Amino acid sequence: MTDSAAKQPTIAVITGSGGIKTFAAMALFEFLDEASIKPDLLIGCSGGAIMAALRATGYTPAQMYDLIPKLLKRELFSKIDYRVLLGIPRLPFGKFDFSCGIIKPERLRAIYRQLFGDTRLEELMTPTLLQVTDFHTGESFSLDHGLLADAVYASGASYPALPPLQIDGRWLVDGGFSSPVPMLEAIKRNIDVIIALSIETRLDAEPKSFSDMFNYGQSLCANQLIKNQMATAISLHHYEIVQVNVRFNRPVEFWDIEAVPFVLETGRKAVEAKKEEILSAINNFPGVF
């Protein structure tokens, strides 16, 4: 290895939580390919875990786009566990505890198994971390080993809609509950340039349904967590963090396939605004000749 190669910055690409809106990451991957930028670390959270996993297993942005009809089937989220619904008001024959969710996850998990098979996190060519939350302790941490399909599910298990998944003796739920854009995971690993794609949804629209209210609450918490954790990350990091903040002016349902062009266009605008900053952070790294 030459001296100049040894002094190249290490690069992490983080794709944060945000449901279908995380498909905006395809625009970032397109730019990275065009600029021949190869990350040393991928980190994904919740919906962003799907994008990180697809990227780590070699899917191109075009191939990801072709997968959208499979990933956005409404029926993936339509199989309701009525025992759980009965269990909420404690009606007879109902059951509601931390091992259950309102939506039965079998169809969703089957899709992940089709996409990733028996691939394990520790086998990926690009080191990849998927963010989760310990249901019992609230601890935020990243999975770096085990079946990729299981880790992707756990990272997006938005309880109580989806049930937690037990891995290594811990019940795990959506990483977005504790760290929607897990920049601290990259900082702990001494990464030089951190490119963090975050999703922000405007909160000035009045919720008109249960679904709107649920999304509003999720976005409210995520937006505040991202701001607070970004401030902490900047104060701790030794070089450059480039936040690609993709801001949506309306809620987007996870299964809303008609919204995909809007998602991609919003993502491309956000990436376009940050291209020069990303290139500058890499090209001006101290010691690069």
HELIX and SHEET records of a PDB file:
HELIX    1   1 ASP A    3  ALA A    6  1                                   4    
HELIX    2   2 GLY A   19  ALA A   24  5                                   6    
HELIX    3   3 ALA A   25  GLU A   34  1                                  10    
HELIX    4   4 GLY A   47  ALA A   56  1                                  10    
HELIX    5   5 PRO A   61  LEU A   71  1                                  11    
HELIX    6   6 ARG A   74  PHE A   77  5                                   4    
HELIX    7   7 TYR A   82  GLY A   87  1                                   6    
HELIX    8   8 GLU A  106  PHE A  116  1                                  11    
HELIX    9   9 LEU A  121  GLU A  123  5                                   3    
HELIX   10  10 LEU A  148  SER A  155  1                                   8    
HELIX   11  11 GLY A  175  PHE A  177  5                                   3    
HELIX   12  12 MET A  183  LYS A  188  1                                   6    
HELIX   13  13 PHE A  210  LEU A  236  1                                  27    
HELIX   14  14 ILE A  257  ALA A  259  5                                   3    
HELIX   15  15 VAL A  260  GLU A  272  1                                  13    
HELIX   16  16 LYS A  275  ASN A  283  1                                   9    
SHEET    1   A 6 SER A 140  LEU A 143  0                                        
SHEET    2   A 6 THR A 128  ASP A 134 -1                                        
SHEET    3   A 6 LEU A  41  CYS A  45  1                                        
SHEET    4   A 6 ILE A  11  THR A  15  1                                        
SHEET    5   A 6 VAL A 193  THR A 201  1                                        
SHEET    6   A 6 GLU A 240  PHE A 248  1                                        
SHEET    1   B 4 SER A 140  LEU A 143  0                                        
SHEET    2   B 4 THR A 128  ASP A 134 -1                                        
SHEET    3   B 4 ARG A 170  ASP A 174 -1                                        
SHEET    4   B 4 LEU A 165  ILE A 167 -1                                        
END                                                                             
